[in-house]
Amino acid sequence: AMRHLPYFCRGEVVKGFGRGSKELGIPTANFSEQVVESFPSDISTGIYYGWACVGNGDVHKMVLSIGWNPFYRNTKKSVETHIIHTFKEDFYGEILSIVIVGYIRPEKNFDSLEALISAIQEDIEEAKRQLDLPEHLKLKEDNFFHLAEGKIVNNH
């Protein structure tokens, strides 16, 4: 999981399955299939942490899921970013820039929605702890997050 990290990625936020906010109370920003397909094919599925920025906004801590979401039996791989910040409104169509810094755990199935939510809350706490480490904090200031107007680039 680690040899691709840190992994820099940028893409448009598209409508996902609509479950993050509604069922889980944990809103996620979803990348388009094209962006998901641009990820290294051998990057492990699972839960990661890192930094995220919407448009030219502030850089926030985030937790990211790469994979099939076994609880929901997805047939398509997805990359879903939960930004640890409260936004006033949706940002579909905006450019999301992320840096994936570290790996938390593999994907797994859960017996209940409650168990899934509880695991996600633990992932968020772990991400917060990890991202406070000096070696991770420095990536928050990476020039990658300063978007040149109208320029969309993957991996710089």
C-alpha positions in Angstrom: 0.0 0.0 0.0 2.8 2.4 0.8 5.1 2.5 -2.2 2.7 4.9 -4.1 2.5 7.3 -1.2 2.3 10.2 -1.0 0.0 10.1 -3.9 -1.2 13.3 -5.5 -4.5 13.4 -7.3 -6.9 16.0 -8.6 -10.3 15.7 -10.3 -13.8 17.0 -10.5 -16.2 16.1 -7.7 -19.2 14.1 -9.1 -22.4 12.8 -7.5 -21.8 9.5 -5.7 -24.3 7.0 -4.4 -25.8 9.5 -2.1 -25.2 7.3 1.0 -22.4 9.2 2.8 -24.4 12.1 4.0 -27.8 10.4 4.2 -27.2 7.0 5.7 -23.9 7.5 7.4 -23.9 11.1 8.4 -20.4 11.2 6.9 -20.4 13.2 3.6 -17.9 12.1 1.0 -16.7 13.7 -2.2 -16.5 11.3 -5.1 -14.2 11.3 -8.1 -15.3 10.4 -11.6 -14.7 7.0 -13.0 -11.9 8.4 -15.2 -10.0 9.7 -12.1 -10.6 6.4 -10.3 -9.2 4.5 -13.3 -6.1 6.7 -13.3 -5.1 5.4 -9.9 -2.2 2.9 -9.9 -3.9 -0.5 -10.5 -1.8 -2.1 -7.7 -2.7 0.4 -5.0 -4.3 -1.5 -2.2 -8.0 -1.0 -1.5 -8.7 0.2 1.9 -8.8 3.3 4.1 -6.2 6.0 3.8 -5.6 9.4 5.3 -4.2 12.7 3.9 -4.9 16.2 2.9 -7.7 17.6 0.7 -8.5 21.0 -0.8 -11.6 22.0 -2.7 -10.9 24.5 -5.5 -8.5 27.1 -4.1 -9.9 26.8 -0.6 -8.2 25.8 2.6 -6.4 22.4 3.0 -8.1 20.1 5.4 -7.4 16.7 6.9 -9.3 13.8 5.2 -10.0 10.1 5.2 -10.3 8.3 1.9 -11.8 5.0 0.9 -10.5 3.2 -2.2 -12.4 0.1 -3.2 -15.6 -1.7 -3.5 -17.4 -0.9 -0.3 -18.2 -4.5 0.6 -21.0 -3.4 2.9 -22.8 -2.0 -0.1 -21.6 -4.6 -2.6 -20.5 -2.1 -5.2 -19.7 -3.4 -8.6 -17.5 -0.4 -9.5 -14.4 0.6 -7.6 -14.8 4.0 -6.1 -12.6 6.6 -4.4 -14.4 8.5 -1.8 -12.9 11.3 0.3 -14.4 12.4 3.6 -12.9 15.9 4.3 -12.7 16.5 8.1 -14.4 19.9 7.9 -18.0 21.1 7.7 -18.8 22.8 4.4 -21.9 25.0 4.1 -22.9 23.6 0.8 -22.3 20.8 -1.7 -19.3 21.3 -4.1 -20.2 19.1 -7.0 -18.3 20.2 -10.1 -15.5 21.7 -8.1 -11.9 20.5 -8.4 -10.8 18.4 -5.4 -7.1 18.1 -4.9 -5.9 15.4 -2.5 -2.6 14.0 -1.2 -2.9 10.5 0.2 -0.3 10.3 2.9 -0.8 7.0 4.7 -2.8 3.8 5.0 -5.1 2.9 8.0 -6.6 -0.5 7.2 -7.9 -2.8 4.6 -11.5 -2.7 3.3 -13.8 -5.0 5.2 -17.5 -5.9 5.5 -19.6 -5.0 8.5 -22.5 -6.7 10.2 -24.4 -3.5 10.6 -24.6 0.1 9.6 -23.7 1.0 13.2 -20.5 -1.1 13.0 -19.6 0.6 9.7 -20.2 4.1 11.1 -18.2 3.3 14.3 -15.2 2.0 12.2 -15.3 5.2 10.1 -15.3 7.4 13.2 -12.2 5.4 14.4 -10.6 5.9 11.0 -11.2 9.7 11.3 -9.7 9.8 14.8 -6.6 7.9 13.5 -6.3 10.2 10.5 -6.4 13.2 12.8 -3.6 11.8 15.0 -1.4 10.8 12.1 -1.8 14.1 10.2 -0.6 16.0 13.3 2.9 14.3 12.9 5.5 16.8 11.6 6.3 14.6 8.6 2.7 14.6 7.5 1.9 18.2 8.4 4.5 19.5 5.9 2.5 18.0 3.0 -0.4 20.3 4.0 1.7 23.2 2.6 2.6 21.5 -0.7 2.5 23.7 -3.7 0.2 21.1 -5.3 -2.7 22.7 -3.4 -2.2 26.0 -5.1 -4.2 25.6 -8.2 -3.2 27.7 -11.2 -6.6 29.0 -12.5 -8.2 26.6 -14.9 -5.4 24.1 -14.9 -6.3 20.5 -14.1 -3.4 18.1 -13.8 -3.2 14.6 -12.3 0.0 13.9 -10.4 1.3 17.5 -10.8 
